[in-house]
Amino acid sequence: MSIRIVSSADIRFTKQEQHRLFEIMRIAYASTETEIWGENYVRIVEDEYSELITSGKITVAFYNDEIAGCNQVYDREDGSYGFGLLATHMDFTKKGIGSALVQDAEQRAKKDGAAYMEIEILRPRDIEVAGKVILQKWYESMGYEYVYSENFANRKPIKAKRLLVPSNFDCYRKTL
């Protein structure tokens, strides 16, 4: 069993493969943010996601040569790096796909001279969601430390109107 991570800058994906990557990401977010956005939430539309793929901004995990997960790695304006849209296909959970994608993001950031990696977890402010607690503990197990929370509505006021519950971005940081 092998995991291979490649950048979409280094490989050309067919429309069908791009759709599979989109569906992996869409289903992951729809199933983990129901309490925040409701049923059938779409984190990013398929055309925008396909553009991220074709512009080389998505890393893809293959498990035994089958597309198994994806992640967006990006340079932040302050010289740090971040990642988002991290998702693993449900058939490949508990196989190390997510961890491999995060480690790859960290290696890319470090290679480019970033001192640290930052991530954000969108979390309902007034209710505890088991999946978000598990995610927080998973990131902490990889060395990420809580830095601060920010009201989602302060950063994205228009999109915040669609929230079902008040929510925060919890920011975590790892020194590379």
C-alpha positions in Angstrom: 0.0 0.0 0.0 1.6 3.2 -1.1 0.7 6.9 -0.9 2.0 9.3 -3.5 1.5 13.1 -3.4 1.7 15.2 -6.5 1.0 18.8 -7.3 -1.5 19.6 -10.0 1.2 21.7 -11.5 3.1 18.5 -12.3 0.4 16.4 -13.8 -2.5 17.0 -16.2 -5.8 15.8 -14.9 -8.7 14.8 -17.2 -12.1 16.4 -16.7 -13.3 13.2 -15.2 -10.4 13.2 -12.7 -11.0 16.9 -11.9 -14.6 16.0 -11.2 -13.6 13.2 -8.9 -11.3 15.6 -7.0 -14.1 18.1 -6.7 -16.5 15.4 -5.5 -14.0 14.3 -2.8 -13.7 17.8 -1.5 -17.4 18.6 -1.9 -18.6 15.5 0.0 -16.0 16.0 2.8 -17.2 19.5 3.5 -20.9 18.8 3.0 -20.7 16.0 5.6 -18.6 17.8 8.2 -20.2 21.3 8.1 -23.9 20.4 8.1 -24.4 22.1 11.5 -22.8 25.3 10.2 -24.3 25.5 6.6 -27.1 23.0 6.4 -27.6 20.1 4.0 -25.9 19.9 0.6 -23.4 22.7 1.4 -20.9 23.4 -1.5 -17.7 24.9 -0.2 -16.5 26.0 -3.7 -18.2 25.6 -7.0 -16.8 23.0 -9.4 -15.6 25.5 -12.1 -13.5 27.4 -9.4 -12.1 24.2 -8.0 -11.2 23.0 -11.5 -9.4 26.3 -12.1 -7.3 25.7 -8.9 -6.4 22.3 -10.3 -5.4 23.5 -13.7 -3.5 26.4 -12.3 -1.4 24.0 -10.2 -2.7 25.0 -6.7 -4.0 21.6 -5.6 -2.0 18.7 -4.3 -3.4 15.2 -4.9 -2.9 12.1 -2.9 -2.9 8.7 -4.8 -3.4 5.5 -2.8 -2.2 2.6 -4.9 -2.5 4.8 -8.0 -6.2 5.7 -7.2 -7.1 9.4 -6.4 -7.7 9.4 -2.7 -7.5 13.0 -1.4 -6.6 16.6 -2.1 -5.4 19.8 -0.5 -4.8 23.4 -1.5 -1.4 24.8 -0.4 -0.9 28.5 -0.6 1.6 31.3 0.3 0.1 33.8 2.7 1.0 37.5 2.4 2.9 37.5 5.6 5.5 34.9 4.5 3.8 32.0 6.1 2.0 29.2 4.3 -1.5 27.8 4.7 -3.6 25.0 3.4 -7.3 24.4 3.0 -9.8 22.4 1.1 -8.1 19.3 2.7 -10.2 16.3 1.9 -9.9 12.5 1.8 -12.3 10.2 -0.1 -14.5 8.3 2.4 -13.2 4.9 1.1 -9.6 5.9 2.2 -10.1 7.2 5.7 -7.7 6.0 8.4 -5.0 5.2 5.8 -2.8 8.2 6.4 -3.9 10.2 3.4 -4.7 13.4 5.3 -1.5 13.2 7.3 0.5 12.7 4.1 -1.2 15.7 2.5 -0.5 17.9 5.5 3.2 16.7 5.7 3.6 17.5 2.0 2.2 21.0 2.5 4.6 21.6 5.4 7.5 20.3 3.3 6.6 22.6 0.4 6.3 25.6 2.7 9.6 24.9 4.4 11.3 24.4 1.0 10.0 27.9 0.0 11.4 29.4 3.2 8.2 29.7 5.3 8.8 29.8 9.0 5.4 28.5 9.9 2.2 27.0 8.6 -1.2 28.3 9.6 -4.6 26.6 9.3 -8.1 27.6 10.2 -11.0 25.4 11.4 -14.5 26.8 11.0 -16.3 26.0 14.1 -19.8 26.8 15.5 -19.4 29.3 18.3 -22.1 28.0 20.7 -22.3 24.3 20.1 -19.8 21.5 20.1 -19.5 19.4 16.9 -17.8 16.1 17.4 -16.1 16.2 14.0 -14.6 19.6 14.6 -13.3 18.4 18.0 -11.7 15.4 16.4 -10.2 17.7 13.7 -8.8 20.0 16.3 -7.2 17.1 18.2 -5.8 15.7 15.0 -4.1 18.9 14.1 -2.7 19.3 17.6 -1.3 15.8 17.5 0.7 17.0 14.4 2.2 19.9 16.3 -0.3 22.7 15.5 -1.0 25.1 18.4 -4.1 27.2 18.9 -3.4 30.9 18.3 -6.7 32.8 18.2 -10.3 32.8 17.1 -11.9 35.2 14.8 -15.6 35.8 14.2 -16.4 34.4 10.7 -18.8 37.3 10.1 -16.1 39.9 10.6 -14.0 38.4 7.8 -16.8 37.3 5.4 -19.9 39.3 6.2 -21.8 38.5 3.0 -21.2 34.7 3.3 -21.9 34.8 7.0 -25.6 35.6 6.2 -25.9 32.0 5.1 -24.6 30.6 8.4 -27.1 28.5 10.4 -25.3 29.3 13.6 -22.7 32.0 14.6 -19.2 30.5 13.9 -15.6 31.3 14.4 -12.4 30.6 12.5 -10.0 28.9 15.0 -6.5 29.6 13.8 -3.7 27.1 14.5 0.0 27.5 13.8 3.0 25.2 13.5 6.6 26.3 13.4 8.4 24.6 10.5 
